[in-house]
Amino acid sequence: MKKKILLMVVILAAAGTGCYLWQARGQAAAGDGAPQFTGAVVTRGPIRQEVACSGAVVSNLDVEIKCKATGQVTEVRREISDAVEKGELLLQIDPVDEERSVRQAEVRLASAEAKLARAEQSLKVSEQELIRSRMETRAGLTAAQATGREQREKVRRLETLLEKEYASTEEVESAEAAATQAESAVQKAHAAFEGIKADETRLELLKQDIKLARADVESCGIDLQNAKQRLLETKVYAPISGIVSERKVEVGQIISSPTMNVGGGSSLLTLSDLSRVFVLANVDESDVGKVRAGQAATVMVDAFPDDRFRGEVVRVATKGSKLSNVVTFEVKIEVLDERKDLLLPEMTADVEILADSSDNALLVPSGAVRRRGPERQVLVPAPGGGAPAPVTVTVGMDDGSNTEILSGLREGQAILIEEKTATVDKSAQKGGFGGPPPGGGPPPM
């Protein structure tokens, strides 16, 4: 019953609008330059606000394969589009150069170890000699000092006896000569003891030499480990599971190591992880405010013009890019469709991002909405056929054809569109409100 009443209201509104337009056209014919209008009716229906953009299909991850070893390629096991598993052997480099490097490193290490052993043995012998020399010198000094004291005491004793004429002058002189010799022996013992300190200094230098020899052994050991690692690296394995998307090397080609070349070395293969597929699209700055993560998207490619691939926005770039004074923002869309395997990297993709939607919105043709300062207005027929009356409205979504009305109008209400600015949605017109009804006269009221 309500639907019938609503239908009657729409018919009456359409008839009234048609009569109004018939009268307005008559007045326009009488006065040059008067605006002409097309009639429409406020309807309800679905509306979708979509942001259109374009970009390219990209993989989840692209890994450029290089080889740390240098040499001639002897085997390449995979071609473009081949699937590989993580850890699978991809190619082989001639190991001759790296094997030679390993042997050279082994020889240098053996030489360094021999030098260290010789230095340690020399230190051991020197330490033993120093201990023996220290003991002998200390004993000699002690003995010389004791002999010197005894000879001096003997001289004093003989001098006393000489005064009493119990000893001869020859005995005293002989004792003094012996005392002098004893003092000379003490001085020599002191000099020998000082020489021990010089030996101790030389011993410290030997210890420093051993530290240097040990460091040399460690350095040669590291060089050997690196050489062995480079030998292992003559076999290149897949770091991830994926598809070979690029192959830049052939058997017989000489490649350079990125660790030894300032140019970054030779690129061999590129592996693409297609377990997840994305589209990197550029959205104009005027539309980026409508886009956010989580929104649904539809992806289309020229390779499959009749197919639509379901996607979802996963990232909106924080910073835009400026090219020819046009600013765009990169938006990353993940393709969630089960047919995503059909999409290949670098395919050109057109994307429609669903920014907003409503299944039961109040709609008017977009051409009916006029901007008046900060307000939006829609013209409605005036009672009695007078000048159209502007009604202030609150608008929502705009899909380019229809505009959502949030307030200011009601369903079934007649509206007017100024023809020189109108973009009429024919589905919103009932019976053709652009001219008088058939028969040459106004519709019956």
C-alpha positions in Angstrom: 0.0 0.0 0.0 2.9 2.4 0.9 4.6 1.6 -2.3 1.4 2.6 -4.3 1.1 5.8 -2.4 4.8 6.6 -3.0 4.4 5.8 -6.7 1.3 8.2 -6.9 3.4 10.9 -5.2 6.2 10.5 -7.7 3.7 10.6 -10.6 2.0 13.7 -9.3 5.4 15.4 -8.7 6.5 14.5 -12.2 3.2 15.8 -13.6 3.5 19.0 -11.7 7.1 19.5 -12.7 6.2 18.9 -16.3 3.5 21.5 -16.1 5.9 23.9 -14.5 8.5 23.3 -17.1 5.9 23.8 -19.9 5.1 27.1 -18.4 8.7 28.0 -17.8 9.6 27.2 -21.5 6.8 29.4 -22.6 8.1 32.2 -20.6 11.6 31.5 -21.8 10.4 31.8 -25.4 8.9 35.2 -24.7 12.1 36.5 -23.0 15.5 36.1 -24.6 18.4 34.6 -22.4 16.1 33.2 -19.7 17.4 30.0 -18.2 15.9 26.7 -19.2 15.4 23.7 -16.9 15.1 20.0 -17.0 13.0 18.2 -14.4 14.0 15.3 -12.3 12.8 13.5 -9.1 14.6 12.7 -5.9 15.1 8.9 -5.9 16.5 6.2 -3.7 19.1 3.7 -4.8 22.6 2.4 -4.5 25.7 4.7 -4.9 29.4 3.9 -4.9 32.2 6.4 -4.6 35.2 5.0 -6.3 38.7 6.3 -6.8 40.2 5.3 -10.1 43.9 5.0 -10.5 46.5 2.9 -12.4 49.8 1.3 -11.7 51.7 -1.9 -12.1 51.6 -5.5 -10.7 54.5 -6.3 -8.4 55.6 -9.4 -6.5 55.8 -9.8 -2.8 59.6 -9.8 -2.9 62.3 -9.6 -5.6 65.7 -10.9 -4.6 68.7 -10.1 -6.9 71.1 -13.0 -6.8 74.9 -12.2 -6.9 77.9 -14.4 -6.2 80.6 -13.5 -3.7 83.1 -15.6 -5.6 84.8 -14.6 -8.8 85.3 -16.8 -11.8 83.8 -18.4 -14.9 80.2 -19.7 -14.8 80.3 -23.5 -15.6 76.6 -24.4 -15.0 73.2 -22.6 -14.8 70.4 -24.9 -13.7 67.3 -22.7 -14.1 65.6 -20.7 -16.8 63.2 -17.7 -16.6 59.8 -18.7 -15.2 61.2 -21.8 -13.5 60.0 -22.4 -9.9 62.7 -22.9 -7.3 62.7 -23.9 -3.7 64.8 -22.3 -1.0 68.2 -23.9 -0.7 68.1 -25.3 -4.3 71.4 -25.1 -6.3 71.0 -22.4 -9.0 74.4 -22.2 -10.7 78.1 -23.2 -10.3 81.2 -21.1 -10.7 84.6 -22.7 -11.7 86.2 -23.3 -8.3 89.9 -23.4 -9.6 90.7 -19.8 -8.5 89.1 -20.2 -5.1 90.8 -23.6 -4.5 94.1 -21.9 -5.3 93.3 -19.1 -2.8 92.5 -21.7 -0.1 95.8 -23.4 -0.7 97.7 -20.1 -0.5 95.9 -19.3 2.7 96.8 -22.7 4.2 100.5 -22.1 3.4 100.5 -18.7 4.9 98.8 -20.0 8.1 101.4 -22.9 8.4 104.2 -20.4 8.0 102.7 -18.1 10.6 102.3 -21.0 13.0 105.9 -22.1 12.5 107.1 -18.6 13.3 105.0 -18.5 16.4 106.4 -21.9 17.6 109.9 -20.7 17.0 109.3 -17.5 18.9 107.8 -19.4 21.8 110.7 -21.8 21.9 113.2 -18.9 21.9 111.3 -17.3 24.7 111.3 -20.5 26.7 115.1 -20.9 26.3 115.7 -17.2 27.1 113.6 -17.5 30.3 115.6 -20.5 31.5 118.9 -18.7 30.7 117.8 -15.6 32.5 116.9 -17.6 35.6 120.3 -19.3 35.6 122.2 -16.1 35.0 120.2 -14.3 37.7 121.1 -17.0 40.2 124.8 -17.2 39.2 125.2 -13.4 39.2 123.5 -13.0 42.5 125.7 -15.7 44.0 128.8 -14.2 42.5 127.9 -10.8 43.9 127.3 -12.2 47.3 130.6 -14.0 47.3 132.6 -11.0 46.1 131.0 -8.8 48.7 131.9 -11.3 51.4 135.5 -11.6 50.2 135.8 -7.8 50.1 134.7 -7.5 53.7 137.1 -10.2 54.8 140.1 -8.6 53.0 139.3 -5.2 54.5 139.1 -6.7 57.9 142.4 -8.4 57.4 144.0 -5.1 56.3 142.8 -3.4 59.5 144.0 -6.3 61.6 147.5 -6.3 60.1 147.7 -2.5 60.4 147.1 -2.9 64.1 149.7 -5.6 64.4 152.2 -3.4 62.4 151.9 -0.7 64.9 152.9 -3.2 67.6 155.6 -4.5 65.3 154.0 -7.9 65.2 153.4 -7.8 61.4 155.6 -6.6 58.6 155.0 -3.9 56.1 155.1 -6.5 53.3 152.2 -8.4 54.9 150.1 -5.2 55.2 150.8 -4.3 51.5 149.9 -7.8 50.4 146.6 -7.6 52.3 145.8 -4.2 50.8 146.4 -5.6 47.3 144.1 -8.5 48.0 141.4 -6.1 49.3 141.6 -4.0 46.2 141.2 -7.1 44.1 138.1 -8.1 46.1 136.6 -4.6 45.6 137.2 -5.0 41.9 135.4 -8.3 41.9 132.5 -6.8 43.7 132.2 -4.1 41.0 132.3 -6.7 38.3 129.6 -8.6 40.1 127.4 -5.5 40.2 128.0 -4.9 36.5 126.9 -8.5 35.8 123.8 -8.0 37.9 122.9 -4.8 35.9 123.4 -6.9 32.7 120.6 -9.2 34.0 118.2 -6.2 33.7 119.1 -5.8 30.0 118.4 -9.5 29.5 115.0 -9.0 31.2 114.2 -6.2 28.7 115.2 -8.4 25.8 112.9 -11.0 27.2 110.0 -8.6 27.2 110.7 -7.8 23.5 110.5 -11.5 22.8 107.1 -11.7 24.5 105.9 -8.8 22.3 107.2 -10.7 19.2 105.1 -13.7 20.3 102.0 -11.5 20.6 102.6 -10.3 17.0 103.2 -13.8 15.8 99.9 -15.0 17.4 98.1 -12.1 15.8 99.6 -13.1 12.5 98.4 -16.7 13.0 94.9 -15.4 13.8 94.9 -13.2 10.8 96.0 -16.0 8.5 93.4 -18.3 10.1 90.7 -15.7 9.2 92.0 -15.4 5.7 91.8 -19.2 5.4 88.2 -19.2 6.6 87.3 -16.5 4.1 89.0 -18.4 1.3 87.1 -21.6 2.2 83.8 -19.6 2.4 84.4 -18.2 -1.1 85.1 -21.7 -2.3 81.7 -22.7 -0.9 80.2 -19.6 -2.6 81.2 -20.9 -6.0 77.9 -22.8 -5.7 75.0 -20.4 -5.6 71.8 -21.5 -3.8 68.3 -20.0 -3.8 67.8 -17.8 -0.7 64.0 -17.9 -1.0 61.4 -20.0 -2.8 60.0 -18.3 -5.9 60.1 -17.9 -9.6 63.1 -17.0 -11.8 62.0 -13.6 -13.2 65.3 -12.5 -14.7 68.4 -14.4 -15.9 71.4 -12.2 -16.7 74.2 -14.8 -16.9 75.2 -17.6 -19.3 77.6 -20.5 -19.1 81.2 -19.4 -19.9 80.6 -15.8 -18.7 83.2 -14.4 -16.2 81.6 -12.8 -13.2 83.0 -10.5 -10.6 82.4 -10.5 -6.8 80.5 -7.6 -5.3 82.8 -7.7 -2.3 85.9 -7.1 -4.6 84.3 -4.7 -7.1 83.2 -1.1 -6.4 80.6 -1.5 -9.1 78.6 -4.0 -7.0 79.6 -7.1 -8.9 77.7 -9.1 -11.5 73.9 -9.7 -11.2 73.1 -13.3 -12.0 69.4 -14.0 -11.4 66.3 -12.4 -9.9 63.9 -14.5 -7.9 60.4 -13.2 -7.3 58.1 -14.4 -4.5 54.6 -14.6 -6.0 53.0 -16.1 -2.9 51.4 -12.6 -2.6 50.7 -10.3 -5.5 50.3 -6.5 -5.2 49.6 -3.5 -7.4 51.5 -0.3 -6.8 49.1 2.5 -8.0 49.4 6.3 -8.1 46.5 8.2 -6.7 46.1 11.9 -7.4 46.4 14.2 -4.4 42.8 15.3 -4.9 41.6 11.7 -4.2 44.1 10.4 -1.7 42.1 11.7 1.2 39.4 9.3 0.4 41.7 6.3 0.4 42.7 4.3 3.5 44.0 0.9 4.3 41.4 -1.9 4.4 39.2 -0.5 1.6 38.1 -3.0 -1.1 39.5 -2.6 -4.6 38.9 -4.0 -8.1 41.9 -4.7 -10.3 41.8 -4.9 -14.1 44.5 -5.7 -16.6 44.6 -5.6 -20.4 45.7 -9.3 -20.5 42.3 -10.3 -19.1 39.9 -7.6 -20.1 36.8 -9.4 -19.0 38.1 -10.4 -15.6 37.9 -8.4 -12.4 40.3 -9.3 -9.6 39.4 -8.6 -6.0 41.9 -6.7 -3.9 42.3 -4.6 -0.7 44.3 -1.5 0.1 47.1 -2.3 2.4 49.2 0.9 2.5 48.9 4.6 1.6 52.2 6.4 1.2 52.9 9.1 3.7 54.9 11.2 1.2 53.8 12.0 -2.3 55.8 12.2 -5.5 55.9 15.3 -7.8 56.2 14.9 -11.5 55.5 17.8 -14.0 53.8 19.7 -11.1 51.4 16.8 -10.6 51.5 15.2 -7.1 50.5 11.6 -6.6 50.7 9.2 -3.7 51.7 5.6 -4.0 49.0 3.2 -2.8 49.7 -0.5 -2.4 46.8 -2.9 -3.1 47.1 -6.6 -2.4 45.3 -8.9 -4.9 43.2 -11.4 -2.8 41.4 -13.0 -5.7 42.0 -16.8 -6.0 43.0 -16.2 -9.6 45.9 -13.9 -8.7 48.4 -16.3 -10.3 47.2 -14.9 -13.6 48.8 -11.5 -12.8 52.4 -11.2 -13.6 54.9 -8.6 -12.4 55.0 -5.3 -14.4 51.6 -5.8 -15.9 49.8 -2.5 -16.3 46.8 -2.5 -14.0 43.7 -0.2 -13.6 42.3 0.0 -10.1 39.0 1.1 -8.7 39.1 1.7 -5.0 35.8 1.6 -3.2 36.1 4.7 -1.0 32.4 4.5 0.2 29.1 3.1 -0.7 25.4 3.0 0.3 22.6 0.7 -0.9 19.7 3.0 0.0 20.8 6.5 -0.5 18.7 9.5 -1.4 19.9 10.6 -4.9 19.7 13.5 -7.3 21.6 13.9 -10.6 24.9 15.5 -9.9 24.1 18.4 -12.2 21.2 19.4 -10.0 23.6 20.4 -7.1 24.8 24.0 -7.3 27.6 25.5 -5.2 26.8 28.8 -3.5 29.7 29.7 -1.3 30.1 27.1 1.4 26.6 25.8 0.8 25.1 23.3 -1.7 21.7 24.1 -3.2 19.1 22.3 -5.4 16.4 24.1 -7.3 12.8 23.0 -6.8 9.6 24.2 -8.6 8.0 27.2 -7.0 4.2 26.9 -6.3 2.1 28.7 -8.9 4.8 28.5 -11.6 7.1 31.3 -10.2 10.9 31.4 -10.2 12.5 28.1 -9.0 13.2 28.1 -5.3 16.7 27.1 -4.1 16.8 24.6 -1.3 20.0 24.2 0.8 21.1 20.6 1.1 23.8 18.5 2.7 25.5 16.2 0.3 27.4 13.0 0.7 29.0 10.8 -2.0 29.2 11.8 -5.6 29.9 9.1 -8.2 30.0 11.6 -11.1 26.4 10.9 -12.2 24.4 11.0 -8.9 25.0 12.9 -5.7 23.9 11.6 -2.3 21.6 13.9 -0.4 21.9 13.7 3.4 19.3 16.4 4.3 17.2 19.1 2.7 15.1 16.9 0.2 12.8 14.0 0.5 12.2 11.0 -1.7 9.9 11.6 -4.7 10.3 15.4 -4.5 10.5 17.2 -7.9 13.7 19.2 -8.6 15.0 21.3 -11.5 18.3 21.2 -13.4 19.4 24.2 -15.3 20.1 22.9 -18.8 23.3 24.8 -19.5 25.0 23.2 -16.5 23.1 19.9 -16.2 24.4 16.4 -16.5 21.2 14.4 -16.3 21.0 10.8 -15.2 18.2 9.4 -17.4 17.5 6.7 -15.0 16.4 9.4 -12.5 14.0 11.0 -15.0 10.4 9.8 -15.2 8.7 10.3 -18.5 11.1 12.9 -20.0 10.8 16.2 -18.2 12.8 18.1 -20.8 9.8 19.3 -22.8 6.1 19.6 -22.9 4.1 16.3 -22.9 2.8 14.9 -26.2 -0.3 16.7 -27.4 1.1 20.3 -27.3 -0.5 21.3 -24.0 0.2 21.0 -20.3 -0.6 17.8 -18.5 -3.9 17.7 -16.6 -3.6 18.6 -12.9 
